[in-house]
């Protein structure tokens, strides 16, 4: 007759011990993705935006602040035409991207990147001797060309096919609404 009484006490006691063990022993080390996210967000400089800055002077520090939503940039991309098709592929905070296709083949990738949270991305334009539509331009490897608009927005085209040359990239950069992008805030 002692067992029914012991069972009534032992069951809640074992349940309490089980809950205590699982609650206290469950700390998990951060994954490599958690660490990468933490590292990338710590590198960004968060400072208030200075709205008194003028546009397109290459001696100034880049604008630092909150990046614009990627959807803001879609209206600044060039329209499709002349056998080319524009296909939006990615949109996130501070970034938008579209593929340029011709004959069903990817020939280039066009992108707009807000450097507000990554001012070092704009530094490569400081020593530029080249300009496209009045904005500092740089070549990025053999397949990329970019301009810095309003000391903040990097507009870039990367060739995905050898038929899409440096002169094609420069021509398509001029088709962007760069003046409109310069006033985006």
C-alpha positions as CSV (number, residue, x, y, z in Angstrom):
1,X,0.0,0.0,0.0
2,X,3.0,2.3,0.1
3,X,3.4,2.3,-3.7
4,X,0.2,4.3,-4.6
5,X,1.2,7.1,-2.2
6,X,4.8,7.1,-3.5
7,X,3.6,7.2,-7.1
8,X,1.6,10.4,-6.4
9,X,4.7,12.1,-5.0
10,X,7.3,10.6,-7.4
11,X,5.6,11.5,-10.7
12,X,5.4,15.3,-10.0
13,X,8.9,15.3,-8.5
14,X,10.4,13.6,-11.7
15,X,8.4,16.0,-13.9
16,X,9.8,19.0,-12.0
17,X,13.4,17.6,-12.2
18,X,12.9,17.0,-16.0
19,X,11.7,20.6,-16.5
20,X,14.6,22.0,-14.5
21,X,17.2,20.0,-16.4
22,X,15.9,20.9,-19.9
23,X,15.4,24.6,-19.0
24,X,18.9,25.1,-17.6
25,X,20.9,23.0,-20.0
26,X,19.7,24.3,-23.3
27,X,22.2,27.1,-24.1
28,X,23.4,26.6,-27.7
29,X,26.6,28.1,-29.2
30,X,25.9,30.6,-32.0
31,X,26.1,29.2,-35.5
32,X,28.6,30.5,-38.0
33,X,25.7,32.4,-39.6
34,X,24.9,34.1,-36.3
35,X,28.5,35.1,-35.9
36,X,28.7,36.4,-39.5
37,X,25.5,38.5,-39.0
38,X,27.0,39.9,-35.8
39,X,30.3,40.7,-37.5
40,X,28.7,42.5,-40.4
41,X,26.4,44.6,-38.4
42,X,29.2,45.7,-36.0
43,X,31.2,46.9,-39.0
44,X,28.6,49.4,-40.0
45,X,28.9,52.9,-38.7
46,X,25.6,54.3,-37.4
47,X,25.7,58.0,-37.4
48,X,23.0,60.6,-38.1
49,X,22.6,61.8,-41.7
50,X,23.8,65.2,-42.5
51,X,21.2,66.7,-44.8
52,X,23.2,69.8,-45.4
53,X,25.7,68.0,-47.7
54,X,25.8,68.9,-51.4
55,X,25.8,66.3,-54.0
56,X,28.6,65.0,-56.2
57,X,31.7,66.6,-54.7
58,X,34.4,64.0,-54.5
59,X,36.3,65.5,-51.5
60,X,33.6,64.8,-49.0
61,X,33.0,61.8,-46.8
62,X,30.1,59.6,-47.9
63,X,26.7,60.0,-46.4
64,X,26.3,57.7,-43.3
65,X,22.9,56.8,-42.0
66,X,20.0,54.5,-42.7
67,X,19.9,52.8,-46.1
68,X,16.8,53.3,-48.3
69,X,14.5,50.4,-49.1
70,X,15.4,48.5,-52.3
71,X,12.0,49.2,-53.8
72,X,12.9,52.9,-53.9
73,X,15.5,52.2,-56.6
74,X,13.4,50.3,-59.1
75,X,12.1,53.5,-60.8
76,X,15.7,54.6,-61.6
77,X,16.6,51.5,-63.6
78,X,16.6,51.9,-67.4
79,X,13.7,50.6,-69.4
80,X,13.9,47.5,-71.6
81,X,14.1,48.0,-75.3
82,X,16.1,47.4,-78.5
83,X,15.9,43.6,-78.0
84,X,16.8,43.8,-74.3
85,X,14.6,42.6,-71.5
86,X,14.9,43.8,-67.9
87,X,14.1,41.3,-65.1
88,X,14.2,42.4,-61.5
89,X,16.0,39.7,-59.4
90,X,16.6,41.0,-55.9
91,X,15.4,43.8,-53.7
92,X,16.4,44.3,-50.0
93,X,17.2,47.2,-47.7
94,X,19.7,49.4,-49.5
95,X,19.9,47.3,-52.6
96,X,18.1,46.5,-55.9
97,X,19.2,44.3,-58.8
98,X,18.0,43.5,-62.3
99,X,19.3,41.2,-65.0
100,X,19.6,42.4,-68.5
101,X,18.7,39.7,-71.1
102,X,19.0,39.6,-74.8
103,X,17.7,36.7,-76.8
104,X,16.8,34.8,-73.6
105,X,20.4,35.0,-72.5
106,X,21.7,36.9,-69.4
107,X,24.1,39.5,-70.7
108,X,24.5,41.8,-67.7
109,X,23.5,42.4,-64.1
110,X,22.5,46.0,-63.1
111,X,22.4,47.1,-59.5
112,X,21.9,50.1,-57.2
113,X,23.5,50.0,-53.8
114,X,22.9,52.5,-51.0
115,X,26.3,53.0,-49.3
116,X,24.8,54.8,-46.3
117,X,25.6,51.9,-44.0
118,X,28.9,51.0,-45.8
119,X,30.7,54.3,-46.5
120,X,34.0,52.5,-47.4
121,X,32.2,51.2,-50.6
122,X,32.2,54.8,-51.9
123,X,35.9,55.5,-51.2
124,X,37.1,53.8,-54.4
125,X,35.4,56.7,-56.4
126,X,37.5,59.4,-54.7
127,X,40.5,58.9,-56.9
128,X,38.5,58.4,-60.1
129,X,39.6,60.3,-63.2
130,X,36.7,58.9,-65.3
131,X,33.1,60.2,-65.3
132,X,29.9,59.0,-66.8
133,X,27.0,61.6,-67.0
134,X,29.0,63.8,-64.6
135,X,29.4,61.2,-61.9
136,X,32.7,59.6,-60.8
137,X,33.1,56.2,-62.5
138,X,35.4,53.2,-61.9
139,X,36.1,49.9,-63.6
140,X,35.7,46.9,-61.4
141,X,37.7,44.1,-62.8
142,X,37.3,43.2,-66.4
143,X,33.5,42.9,-66.3
144,X,32.2,45.7,-64.1
145,X,31.7,49.4,-64.3
146,X,30.2,51.6,-61.6
147,X,29.3,55.2,-60.9
148,X,28.8,57.0,-57.6
149,X,25.7,59.1,-57.6
150,X,25.2,61.8,-55.0
151,X,28.1,60.6,-52.9
152,X,25.9,57.8,-51.8
153,X,24.5,55.5,-54.4
154,X,26.7,53.0,-56.3
155,X,25.1,52.2,-59.7
156,X,26.9,49.2,-61.2
157,X,26.7,47.0,-64.3
158,X,28.5,43.7,-64.6
159,X,28.8,41.8,-67.9
160,X,27.7,38.2,-67.9
161,X,28.5,37.6,-71.5
162,X,31.6,38.6,-73.5
163,X,29.4,40.3,-76.1
164,X,28.4,42.9,-73.5
165,X,31.5,45.2,-73.5
166,X,32.8,48.1,-71.5
167,X,31.2,50.6,-73.9
168,X,27.9,48.7,-73.5
169,X,28.1,49.0,-69.8
170,X,28.9,52.8,-70.0
171,X,26.0,53.3,-72.4
172,X,23.6,51.5,-70.1
173,X,24.8,53.4,-67.0
174,X,23.8,56.6,-68.9
175,X,20.3,55.1,-69.4
176,X,19.7,55.1,-65.6
177,X,17.8,58.0,-64.1
178,X,21.0,59.2,-62.3
179,X,19.7,62.7,-61.7
180,X,16.5,61.4,-60.1
181,X,18.6,58.9,-58.0
182,X,20.8,61.8,-56.8
183,X,17.8,63.4,-55.2
184,X,16.5,60.2,-53.5
185,X,16.6,60.4,-49.8
